[in-house]
């Protein structure tokens, strides 16, 4: 009986944190949209075409990465399992390169190649800035 009570309390606490996580994700997403739009200097017409395509790209990118996410710590695997994990990693990278090429071709239809080239740098800059802010916020606590 005690186990059920503890499990219920923990589950309830988990459910209470879900809205906070969703709000944080929504805020990060909004910051990313503003950051990339500014860095690429997207016109309203480009933004209207770019963001649906970019959102599809991000969803597909996430799906591929999750598909190849290792189930175990590499230190607990046999040599054969480590080799399989490495080969899987190469397959994942090949799929991601194919994905990037596909979306590059799609975006070329409505956006300057220079802006597409700046996209990866802008994503990296955003991630660095986000990490800096998180570290800064943790330091204040």
Secondary structure, 3 states (H helix, E strand, C coil): CHHHHHHHHHHHHHHHHHHHHHHHHHHHHHHHHHHHHHHHCCCHHHHHHHHHHHHHHHHHHHHHHHHCCCCCCHHHCCHHHHHHHHHHHHHHHHHHHHHHHHHHHHHHCCCCHHHHHHHHHHHHHHHHHHHHHHHHHHHHC
